[in-house]
Amino acid sequence: MNFREVILFPLMSERSVSMIENENKLVFVVNIKASKSDIAKAVESLYEVEVESVQTMVDHKGQKKAFVKIGKNYSASDIAIKLGIL
């Protein structure tokens, strides 16, 4: 699976902004077939950061969301600014 097919778009909400600022996490809507390792590799490749962990969930609408914790040497805020979500 191509990295651009794994991550569909970043999610922007009050909760995701709080996670960016307090937990160094980014939230993405991802392909329903993507595994956690696919998501981690895609984020590392596309945004040139180190991924500490990935948690996923499927919401009631059928969208799969990935909560990606960025490594301590990187800032989720910087990535969010580059993506235009902050």
C-alpha positions as CSV (number, residue, x, y, z in Angstrom):
1,M,0.0,0.0,0.0
2,N,1.3,3.4,-1.0
3,F,2.0,5.8,1.9
4,R,-0.4,8.4,0.4
5,E,-3.1,5.8,0.3
6,V,-2.6,5.0,4.0
7,I,-3.2,8.5,5.4
8,L,-6.3,10.1,4.0
9,F,-6.2,13.4,5.9
10,P,-5.4,14.9,9.3
11,L,-8.3,15.4,11.7
12,M,-8.9,18.8,13.2
13,S,-11.1,19.1,16.3
14,E,-10.8,20.5,19.8
15,R,-9.7,17.1,21.1
16,S,-7.0,16.7,18.4
17,V,-5.6,20.2,19.1
18,S,-5.5,19.3,22.8
19,M,-3.6,16.0,22.0
20,I,-1.2,17.9,19.8
21,E,-0.4,20.4,22.6
22,N,-0.5,18.1,25.6
23,E,0.4,14.6,24.4
24,N,2.6,15.2,21.3
25,K,0.1,13.2,19.2
26,L,-1.4,13.7,15.8
27,V,-4.8,12.4,14.7
28,F,-5.3,11.1,11.1
29,V,-8.2,9.5,9.3
30,V,-6.6,6.5,7.6
31,N,-7.5,3.8,5.2
32,I,-9.7,1.2,6.9
33,K,-7.3,-1.6,5.7
34,A,-4.2,0.0,7.0
35,S,-2.4,-1.7,9.9
36,K,-0.6,0.1,12.7
37,S,2.8,-0.7,11.2
38,D,1.6,0.7,7.8
39,I,0.4,3.9,9.5
40,A,3.7,4.3,11.5
41,K,5.8,3.8,8.3
42,A,3.7,6.2,6.4
43,V,3.9,9.0,9.0
44,E,7.7,8.5,9.4
45,S,8.2,8.6,5.6
46,L,5.8,11.5,4.8
47,Y,6.7,13.8,7.7
48,E,10.2,12.7,8.5
49,V,9.6,12.1,12.2
50,E,10.0,9.2,14.6
51,V,6.8,7.5,15.7
52,E,6.6,6.2,19.2
53,S,3.2,4.5,19.1
54,V,0.0,4.2,17.1
55,Q,-3.5,3.6,18.4
56,T,-6.4,3.1,16.1
57,M,-10.2,3.1,16.3
58,V,-13.1,2.8,14.0
59,D,-15.9,5.3,14.7
60,H,-19.6,4.9,14.2
61,K,-19.4,6.4,10.7
62,G,-17.0,3.7,9.6
63,Q,-13.9,6.0,9.5
64,K,-10.7,4.6,10.9
65,K,-8.8,7.1,13.1
66,A,-5.1,6.8,14.0
67,F,-3.7,8.5,17.1
68,V,0.1,8.8,16.4
69,K,2.4,9.6,19.2
70,I,5.5,11.4,17.9
71,G,9.0,10.8,19.3
72,K,10.3,13.1,22.0
73,N,12.9,14.7,19.6
74,Y,10.1,16.0,17.4
75,S,7.1,18.3,17.9
76,A,3.6,17.5,16.8
77,S,2.9,21.3,16.8
78,D,5.5,21.8,14.2
79,I,4.1,19.1,11.9
80,A,0.5,20.5,12.5
81,I,1.7,24.0,11.4
82,K,3.3,22.5,8.3
83,L,0.0,20.7,7.5
84,G,-2.0,23.9,8.0
85,I,-4.2,22.6,10.8
86,L,-2.9,24.9,13.6
